[in-house]
Each structure stands twice: as structure tokens, then as C-alpha cells.
Amino acid sequence: MTSATPDTVLVVDFGAQYAQLIARRVREARIYSEIVPSTMPVPEILAKNPKAIILSGGPSSVYAENAPGIDPAIFAAGVPVFGMCYGFQLMAQALGGTVDNTGRREYGRTELSVSRPDSTLFEGTPGRQDVWMSHGDACSAAPAGFTVTASTEGVPVAAFEDDERKLYGVQHHPEVMHSTHGQLVLEHFLYRGAGIAPTWTTASVVEESVAAIRAQVGDAQAICGLSGGVDSAVAAALVQRAIGDRLTCVYVDHGLMRKGESEQVEKDFVAATGVQLKVVDAAERFLAALAGVSDPEQKRKIIGREFIRVFEQAQAEVVAAAGETGAPVRFLVQGTLYPDVVESGGGTGTANIKSHHNVGGLPEDLDFELVEPLRRLFKDEVRMVGKELGLPEAMVQRQPFPGPGLGIRIVGEVTKDRLDLLREADAIAREELTAAGLDRDIWQCPVVLLADVRSVGVQGDGRTYGHPVVLRPVSSEDAMTADWSRLPYEVLARISTRITNEVPEVNRVVLDVTSKPPGTIEWE
């Protein structure tokens, strides 16, 4: 999942909504992949020494004015190339084939007829198979030297291959799950067409990352701000394995975490890694700063501001203590992931510290060099590395949690009593979801306390006037879009019954069934 010099497949992005998914699918085949923009000159692409190149889909028409193109030199470089959808049409056009608007659009599930079942891409797949199409233009004639290997009712050339030049293309999207044999077709290109061995494993990631960290940090010391989340924990564990007690982790306990999570960081993480941890108990400070504040944006700013102040003080203490030993603290460990790098334009390793990795964001003027051991990994790969490093399962599989914590899951003023109440309700929901085996089926399940709302209820023989809590279970790939999770009624019933029975002041549990968009995942 990361290496100084792994066998690399480059995904050239022509504006495809699936570019990251293609890279993920290649990695699932145990081969490292990276995304590069279609504007990158071919000499720069080849300078990366790729073992293969994939041309992604895209929204444009290949013959439209200002449509992104490709230098034909890429097809003569001796590097295996696989074109998908728009990339397939670019290959056809650049090498002398015919691409035009046939008037037969294909969107969604389409039946593909394979005419050469013994071909490099399609061997071992059915003669008729469902694929996912999304195109208006089509290839009506393959370039010279190519063998047409598949078609559809509306497209005569839906796939072609040139084994001699190691050039391959398909009109459909093999990377999406709706293409029933798409992963096998992709692996056939990688293993058979490009001849790449599947050697990129979790164990090799750890070994190579540790070596890279040691080379970067040298004899210096490093500091890491632990948030309690997966990314910072795995990044810290990798660096600790590389440089041992020359890493100091700082955990700012702002009192806004869920039940058991601070203890998990302070005890389980230290026990699993042996990391040197500095814990700052700042709960009273944060509560005092939040007193009387109900506006969600103001709460976020206060939490971020106080976190920066507390972390800076802790950081100064770590630096001062290190100065007594003679080894300077020169590096700051950050849990940047590959999607962050892609979405910020690629990055250079010296980008500003992203606010979502810590509460409110660390200050941008901290005088450190960044160590980002996860910057080439996707979230699921980070979890696998964490498991390889021996981190606790509860930490590795932890669902996303906002930096400001429960402070933005209380609609209204944040007080100690309200935090305690929400912690108990949240813990019950998490326990029941885990007991039902649903932890991996949902992205996350925020539990929200409507602190400024009271509703009438009946408990025992008495009338109550308590708070409602909201369950917000959502399913998502990347949190950019999300849908509410259809949890079994019996699970919802158990959660509701337990919360209203066990949590004082709560007499009503409601379910949020809003997708994103229009709603956000968090309420504040």
C-alpha cells in the first residue's frame, strides 16, 4: 500500500467520476496505483516508470472542441495501456480507428457479447455478461492491428486488443460493481497483458513505510497529535515502529469524546504500540469556553481555537524536554490520506495541515517538517495497516467521528450533564449495532441530542417532559454523498427501548431518514 519504488500502475484521469475507484480496484489486485491528470505530458508520465497505464473515462466527447486528448506517443512507449470508456475511444481515435456519434447511447446495465472468449481480457468469462455503460459516442471501426473482442447490440466495437503492442480497451466500466466480471477483466490486463506480479501487500507496506520514515527523520524526534481516530493512530503506530521513543504523541482530552474513547487512546493504544504519550486533560477548559454558546459555527470555532492553544502549549513542553536530550523535535506526524492528496491537486508533502485531521486544525505556522506515512493510502488500506501493526480492533474499525466531537452533536448549549446524557445514549446505539453485526454495513451512526427541545412522554405512571435523541445511520463510500441505512426494525426497537429505559431525561428516539444531499451527515 505504499513503497518507495513499488511496481506502479498510473491512472490517467480525464475527469472521470470513477478515477479513484479505478485506482482502488488496481490496489485490490495487490498492485500499487496512482492517479495523474490528463494534462501531465507523456515524458513526465513515463518518467514515473509505470509498469502499466490506464486511461480513465470522462464526460467529454473525443471529437468535441477542447476535449482532453492524449499524446499518441504514449502508445509507442512500450508500456502496456488499458483504455476504459473515454480512454478507450481516445486510443481508438489516436491510432486510426473510427469514433463517432451513432445515435445509440448506452447508459447503465448493458449486455456484452464476447466474440473472442480466449482473449487476454476475457478468458474465463461468459460469452454474454452484464457490464456498466455510460457513453453517447461509440467506436465503429478498430484501429489497424487490433482484434475486436466484444460488442453490444448498439456498439460493434465494444472491446479490442493488440497483444503485440500490449494495448487494450473496453467501452464499459470494469471498475464498477455492476460490471459482473469487471475485476477479473482488469486483473487479466494487469497480470496477463502487463505481466505485473501481485506483490503489493499489507506486510510489505509496513516494512517499506518504516524504512522511508527512518530515512526521512534520521536521528531527530517527532511529535504527533492523536485525535482518537483511525488515521492519526495508524500514522503514529508506523512512526513509532520506525523511530521508537523518539516519537511523542499528544492527546488533548477535550471532554467531548464518546464513552470509552479517551481510555482507549490512553490505555489500549499505548499497550499495543508502546508509544510515548502525553495526555492533556482540558475538559474543564473546553466546557468553560463553550458555556452559554448554542450557535454551531461558533462552537466549532471555539473548540478549534482552544485545541490549538492547548496543543501549542503541549508541543512547547515536548520541545523543551527534547532539548535537554540534544535531539531536536523537527517533524510533525500527520494522517493525510491519498484522497486528500488527490483532491488538493496532488500535493508536494509541504501542504498546509488539513483541519479535518484534528479538532479545528493545527496552526499553519508550526515550525515542523511533515511526516505523512499514509498519504498514498485509501481509508480501507489504512485500516488493514492498522490491523497489521496490532492496533485494537475497536480502534482500527472506528467509524468516522467529527473533530469537535459531541460538541456538535448537541443541538444547543454544551454542558457536562448533556454530554454525559449523550455519551450514554451513543454508547447504547453502538453496543446494539455491534451486537447485530452491523458495524461494517454502515458508514457511521451519529446520535444527536436535541437539547433545546423537550417533548411529552409517559414513563411508569407519570408524565415526563424529556429530550429527544436522533439516530442518524448512514451508508457512504467517501462521505461526499450518503444515504440513510435501512436498519432492521428489531435493532431500532432495541436501541429505542434501551435508551428510553436507561438514559434519564430522554423519552423519545427518532430516526433521521434524509439522504446527503439535501441533508448533511452531521446535524451541526
C-alpha positions in Angstrom: 0.0 0.0 0.0 3.0 2.3 0.0 6.6 2.0 -1.1 9.5 4.0 -2.3 9.6 2.1 -5.6 6.7 -0.3 -6.0 5.5 -1.6 -9.3 3.2 1.2 -10.2 0.1 1.5 -12.5 -0.8 5.1 -13.4 -4.4 6.0 -13.9 -4.7 9.0 -16.2 -7.7 11.0 -15.2 -9.8 12.5 -17.9 -12.4 13.9 -15.5 -13.9 10.6 -14.6 -16.2 10.2 -11.6 -14.6 6.8 -11.2 -10.9 7.6 -11.3 -10.3 6.9 -7.6 -12.3 3.8 -7.9 -10.1 2.5 -10.7 -7.0 3.1 -8.6 -8.7 1.3 -5.7 -9.6 -1.7 -7.9 -5.9 -2.0 -9.1 -4.8 -1.9 -5.5 -7.3 -4.6 -4.6 -5.4 -6.7 -7.2 -2.4 -6.2 -4.9 -0.6 -3.8 -7.3 0.1 -0.2 -6.4 -1.6 2.6 -8.4 -1.6 6.4 -8.5 -3.8 8.9 -10.3 -2.2 11.5 -12.6 -4.0 14.3 -14.5 -4.6 14.0 -18.2 -2.7 17.4 -18.6 0.6 15.7 -17.5 2.9 15.5 -20.5 3.8 12.0 -21.6 7.5 12.4 -20.8 6.6 13.1 -17.2 4.2 10.1 -17.1 6.9 7.9 -18.4 9.5 9.4 -16.0 7.5 7.8 -13.2 8.4 4.4 -14.7 4.9 2.9 -14.7 4.6 -0.8 -15.4 1.2 -0.1 -17.0 -1.1 2.9 -17.7 -4.9 3.0 -17.5 -6.8 5.7 -19.4 -10.0 6.6 -17.4 -13.4 7.5 -18.6 -14.6 11.1 -18.8 -17.6 13.3 -19.6 -16.3 14.7 -22.9 -16.7 13.6 -26.5 -13.4 12.8 -28.1 -14.1 15.0 -31.1 -15.5 17.9 -29.2 -13.6 21.2 -29.2 -11.3 21.5 -26.2 -11.9 17.9 -25.3 -9.0 16.4 -23.3 -6.7 14.5 -25.5 -3.7 12.2 -25.3 -0.3 12.3 -27.0 -0.1 9.2 -29.3 3.5 8.8 -28.2 2.1 7.1 -25.1 1.1 4.1 -27.2 4.5 3.7 -28.7 6.4 3.8 -25.4 6.3 0.1 -24.9 4.2 0.4 -21.7 1.0 -1.6 -21.6 -2.1 0.6 -21.8 -5.7 -0.1 -21.0 -8.4 2.3 -22.1 -11.8 2.5 -20.4 -14.8 4.2 -21.9 -13.5 7.7 -22.9 -9.9 6.3 -22.6 -10.9 3.5 -25.0 -12.3 6.0 -27.5 -9.1 8.2 -27.3 -7.0 5.1 -28.0 -9.2 4.2 -31.0 -9.1 7.7 -32.4 -5.4 8.3 -31.8 -4.4 5.0 -33.6 -6.6 5.4 -36.7 -9.9 3.9 -35.6 -13.3 5.5 -36.0 -15.2 7.1 -33.2 -18.5 8.9 -34.0 -22.0 9.6 -32.7 -24.0 6.6 -33.8 -27.2 7.8 -32.2 -27.3 4.7 -30.0 -26.5 5.8 -26.4 -25.9 3.2 -23.7 -26.3 4.1 -20.1 -26.4 1.7 -17.2 -26.6 -2.1 -17.3 -25.9 -3.5 -20.8 -25.3 -7.0 -22.2 -21.9 -7.5 -23.7 -21.3 -10.2 -26.3 -17.8 -11.6 -26.2 -16.6 -12.8 -29.6 -13.2 -13.9 -28.5 -13.6 -15.8 -25.2 -9.9 -16.9 -25.3 -8.6 -13.3 -25.5 -6.3 -11.8 -22.9 -9.0 -9.8 -21.2 -12.0 -12.1 -21.5 -10.6 -15.6 -21.0 -12.6 -17.4 -18.3 -15.6 -15.0 -18.5 -19.0 -15.8 -20.0 -19.8 -15.2 -23.7 -22.6 -12.9 -22.6 -22.2 -10.8 -19.5 -23.6 -7.6 -17.9 -21.4 -4.5 -18.0 -22.0 -0.9 -17.0 -22.0 1.5 -19.9 -22.1 5.3 -19.9 -21.5 6.8 -23.4 -23.1 8.5 -26.3 -20.3 8.1 -28.8 -19.1 4.7 -30.0 -16.2 3.1 -31.8 -17.4 1.8 -35.2 -14.0 0.6 -36.5 -11.0 -0.6 -34.6 -7.5 0.7 -35.5 -5.2 -1.5 -37.6 -3.6 -4.3 -35.7 -6.4 -4.6 -33.2 -8.7 -7.6 -32.8 -12.3 -6.8 -31.9 -13.2 -9.0 -28.9 -16.7 -7.9 -27.9 -19.7 -5.9 -29.0 -23.2 -4.9 -27.8 -26.5 -4.5 -29.6 -25.7 -0.9 -30.4 -21.9 -0.9 -30.5 -20.0 -3.0 -33.0 -16.6 -2.4 -31.3 -17.1 -2.6 -27.5 -13.6 -4.0 -26.8 -10.4 -4.6 -28.7 -6.9 -5.9 -28.0 -3.4 -5.7 -29.6 -1.3 -8.3 -27.7 1.8 -7.4 -29.7 1.8 -3.8 -28.6 0.1 -4.6 -25.3 -2.7 -2.2 -25.9 -6.2 -3.0 -24.7 -9.5 -1.2 -24.4 -13.2 -1.7 -23.4 -16.1 0.7 -23.9 -17.6 -0.2 -20.5 -16.6 0.5 -16.9 -15.0 -2.7 -15.5 -14.2 -0.9 -12.2 -17.8 -0.6 -11.1 -19.5 -3.5 -9.3 -22.4 -3.6 -11.9 -19.9 -5.0 -14.4 -20.2 -8.5 -13.2 -16.8 -9.7 -14.3 -15.1 -6.3 -14.3 -12.5 -7.1 -11.7 -11.4 -10.2 -13.5 -11.1 -8.3 -16.8 -9.0 -5.7 -15.0 -6.8 -8.3 -13.4 -6.3 -10.1 -16.7 -4.9 -6.8 -18.1 -2.6 -6.4 -15.1 -1.4 -9.9 -14.7 -1.5 -11.2 -18.3 -1.4 -8.2 -20.5 1.0 -6.1 -18.5 2.8 -9.0 -16.7 2.8 -7.4 -13.3 3.0 -9.7 -10.2 0.6 -9.0 -7.3 3.2 -8.3 -4.7 1.8 -5.1 -3.0 0.7 -6.5 0.4 0.0 -5.1 3.8 3.1 -6.6 5.3 5.3 -5.0 2.5 3.6 -1.7 3.2 4.6 -1.7 6.8 8.2 -2.7 6.0 8.6 -0.1 3.3 6.9 2.7 5.2 9.1 2.1 8.3 12.2 2.3 6.1 11.0 5.5 4.5 10.2 7.1 7.8 13.7 6.2 9.2 15.3 7.7 6.2 13.3 10.9 6.5 13.5 11.5 10.2 17.1 10.4 10.8 18.2 11.0 14.4 15.7 13.7 15.1 12.5 13.5 17.1 8.8 13.8 16.0 5.5 14.8 17.6 2.0 13.6 16.7 -1.4 14.9 17.7 -3.6 11.9 18.4 -7.3 12.6 17.8 -8.6 9.1 18.8 -9.4 8.4 15.1 -8.0 5.7 12.8 -5.8 7.9 10.7 -3.7 9.5 13.4 -3.5 6.3 15.3 -2.1 4.3 12.4 0.2 7.1 11.3 1.6 7.3 14.9 2.0 3.5 15.1 4.0 3.4 11.9 6.3 6.2 13.0 6.7 4.6 16.5 7.7 1.4 14.9 10.3 3.3 12.8 11.9 5.6 15.5 10.7 4.2 18.8 10.7 6.6 21.8 11.9 9.5 19.6 8.1 9.9 18.8 5.9 11.7 21.4 2.2 11.6 20.9 0.0 14.3 22.4 -3.6 13.6 23.1 -5.8 16.6 24.1 -8.7 15.3 26.0 -11.3 18.0 25.4 -14.1 16.1 27.2 -16.1 15.8 24.0 -15.3 12.2 23.1 -17.7 9.3 23.2 -17.8 6.8 26.1 -14.6 4.8 26.5 -12.7 6.5 23.6 -10.3 8.5 25.7 -9.5 5.4 27.8 -9.0 3.6 24.5 -6.3 6.1 23.4 -4.7 6.4 26.9 -4.5 2.6 27.6 -5.2 0.3 24.7 -3.2 2.3 22.1 -0.2 2.7 24.4 -0.4 -1.0 25.3 -0.5 -2.1 21.6 2.3 0.2 20.4 4.4 1.2 23.4 4.2 4.8 22.2 5.3 7.7 24.5 2.0 9.5 25.2 1.4 12.9 26.7 -2.2 13.4 27.8 -3.6 16.9 28.4 -6.9 16.9 30.4 -8.5 20.0 29.2 -12.2 19.1 29.6 -13.0 21.9 32.1 -11.3 24.5 29.9 -13.4 23.5 26.9 -16.6 23.5 28.9 -15.9 26.9 30.3 -15.2 28.3 26.8 -18.4 26.7 25.5 -20.6 28.0 28.3 -23.7 29.8 27.0 -22.9 29.1 23.3 -25.6 27.4 21.1 -24.6 28.5 17.6 -22.9 25.5 15.9 -20.4 27.5 13.9 -19.4 29.4 17.0 -19.0 26.2 18.9 -16.7 24.8 16.1 -14.5 27.9 16.2 -14.2 27.9 20.0 -13.3 24.2 20.1 -10.8 24.7 17.3 -9.2 27.7 19.0 -8.9 26.1 22.3 -7.5 22.9 20.8 -4.7 24.9 19.1 -3.8 26.7 22.3 -3.7 23.5 24.3 -1.7 21.7 21.6 0.8 24.6 21.2 1.5 24.5 25.0 1.9 20.8 25.0 4.1 21.0 21.9 6.3 23.6 23.6 6.7 21.3 26.6 7.7 18.4 24.4 10.2 20.5 22.5 11.7 21.9 25.7 12.1 18.4 27.2 13.7 17.1 24.0 16.2 20.0 24.1 17.6 18.6 27.3 18.5 15.3 25.4 20.1 17.1 22.5 17.9 15.6 19.7 15.6 18.3 18.2 11.9 17.8 17.5 11.9 18.6 13.8 8.9 16.6 12.5 5.1 16.6 12.9 3.3 13.4 12.0 0.0 13.9 10.1 -2.6 11.3 9.0 -3.1 12.7 5.5 -4.7 10.1 3.2 -4.5 9.6 -0.6 -7.9 11.1 -1.4 -6.8 14.3 0.5 -3.7 14.4 -1.8 -5.8 13.9 -5.0 -8.4 16.4 -4.0 -5.8 19.1 -3.2 -4.2 18.7 -6.6 -1.5 16.2 -5.8 0.4 18.0 -3.0 4.2 18.0 -2.5 4.4 16.9 1.1 4.6 20.5 2.3 0.9 21.4 2.1 -0.9 23.2 4.9 -2.2 21.0 7.7 -5.7 20.0 6.9 -8.3 21.0 9.5 -10.3 17.7 9.4 -7.4 15.7 10.8 -7.6 17.4 14.1 -10.0 19.4 16.2 -10.3 22.7 14.3 -7.0 22.2 12.7 -3.4 22.8 13.9 -1.9 26.1 13.3 -0.3 26.5 9.8 2.9 28.1 11.1 4.2 25.3 13.3 7.9 25.1 12.6 8.0 21.4 11.7 8.5 19.2 8.6 5.6 16.9 7.9 5.8 13.1 8.1 2.8 11.7 6.2 3.2 7.9 6.1 -0.4 7.4 4.9 -0.5 9.9 2.1 -0.7 7.2 -0.6 -3.3 5.0 1.1 -7.1 4.9 1.0 -9.1 4.5 4.2 -9.7 0.8 3.9 -6.0 0.3 3.3 -5.2 2.3 6.5 -7.4 0.0 8.5 -5.5 -3.0 7.1 -2.2 -1.5 8.0 -3.5 -0.8 11.5 -4.5 -4.4 11.8 -1.1 -5.5 10.6 0.5 -3.2 13.3 -1.6 -4.9 16.0 -3.8 -2.0 16.9 -7.0 -2.8 18.8 -9.9 -3.8 16.6 -12.2 -1.2 18.1 -9.7 1.5 17.1 -9.0 0.1 13.6 -12.6 -0.2 12.7 -13.7 3.0 14.4 -16.3 4.9 12.4 -15.7 8.5 11.3 -16.2 10.9 14.1 -16.0 14.8 13.9 -13.1 16.6 15.3 -15.2 18.8 17.5 -16.7 15.6 18.9 -20.0 15.5 20.8 -19.9 19.3 20.9 -21.6 19.4 17.5 -24.0 16.5 18.3 -25.7 18.5 21.0 -28.1 20.9 19.4 -27.9 23.7 21.9 -25.5 24.7 24.7 -22.9 22.1 25.6 -22.9 21.2 29.3 -21.4 18.4 31.4 -24.8 16.9 32.1 -25.8 17.0 28.5 -22.5 15.4 27.4 -23.0 12.6 30.0 -26.5 12.0 28.7 -25.5 11.9 25.1 -22.5 9.7 25.8 -24.8 7.0 27.4 -27.3 7.2 24.5 -24.5 6.9 21.9 -22.9 4.0 23.8 -26.2 2.1 23.7 -26.6 2.6 20.0 -23.1 1.5 19.3 -23.4 -1.6 21.5 -26.6 -2.7 19.8 -25.2 -2.1 16.3 -22.2 -4.2 17.2 -24.2 -6.9 18.7 -26.3 -7.1 15.5 -23.2 -7.3 13.4 -23.9 -4.1 11.5 -20.7 -2.1 12.2 -19.3 -2.8 8.7 -22.7 -2.2 7.0 -22.9 1.5 7.9 -20.5 4.4 7.4 -21.4 5.8 10.8 -24.3 6.4 13.1 -24.3 9.8 14.8 -26.5 10.1 17.8 -27.8 13.7 18.2 -29.2 15.2 21.4 -31.9 17.9 20.8 -31.0 19.7 24.0 -33.2 22.7 23.3 -36.2 20.6 22.5 -38.5 18.8 25.0 -41.4 16.5 24.3 -44.2 15.0 26.5 -43.9 11.3 27.4 -45.2 8.7 29.8 -42.9 6.5 31.8 -44.3 4.3 34.6 -47.4 6.1 35.9 -46.0 9.6 35.4 -45.9 12.2 32.8 -42.4 13.1 31.6 -41.0 16.1 29.8 -37.7 14.9 28.3 -35.3 15.4 25.4 -35.5 13.5 22.1 -32.4 11.9 20.6 -31.9 11.3 16.9 -30.4 8.2 15.3 -28.6 9.1 12.0 -27.3 5.8 10.5 -25.8 6.5 7.0 -24.1 4.4 4.3 -21.5 6.0 2.1 -18.3 5.4 0.2 -16.5 8.7 0.9 -18.9 11.0 2.8 -19.3 13.2 -0.2 -22.8 11.6 -0.7 -24.7 9.4 1.7 -28.0 7.6 2.1 -29.7 6.6 5.3 -29.1 3.0 6.3 -32.1 0.7 6.4 -31.5 -0.9 9.7 -33.7 -3.9 10.8 -36.7 -2.8 12.8 -35.9 -5.1 15.7 -32.4 -3.4 16.1 -34.0 0.0 16.0 -36.6 -1.1 18.6 -33.9 -2.4 21.0 -31.9 0.8 20.7 -35.0 2.9 21.4 -36.2 0.8 24.3 -32.8 0.7 26.0 -32.2 4.5 25.5 -35.6 5.5 26.9 -35.2 3.0 29.8 -31.6 3.6 30.7 -30.9 7.2 29.9 -32.5 9.8 32.3 -34.1 12.8 30.7 -34.6 11.1 27.3 -38.1 10.0 26.5 -38.2 9.8 22.7 -35.9 8.3 20.0 -36.4 9.4 16.4 -34.8 8.2 13.1 -33.3 10.6 10.5 -34.1 9.2 7.0 -32.6 12.1 5.0 -30.0 11.4 2.3 -27.0 13.6 1.6 -27.8 15.8 -0.3 -30.0 17.5 0.7 -29.1 16.9 4.4 -25.5 16.7 5.8 -24.4 13.7 7.8 -23.9 15.7 11.0 -26.7 18.0 12.2 -24.4 20.9 13.1 
